Amino acid sequence: MDFLTSPWFIITVVISIIVGNVAALKYLTPKNLDKLNKNHKNDLDRLLELDKKHQQEIKKRDE
């Protein structure tokens, strides 16, 4: 059980965890960014439409 507290074993475990996390991020990030960009564009489109409607209502009230 001494090998569990060995610095070499601990370093190996830490490096393997870091490499695994980096690999997971590299695999998942492009997919998530695509989803975020699509949702962001949809949200922007909705906001623009709502703003146009709101501006039209303001113009109608002012006239």
Helices and strands as residue ranges (DSSP letters): G 2-5, H 7-62
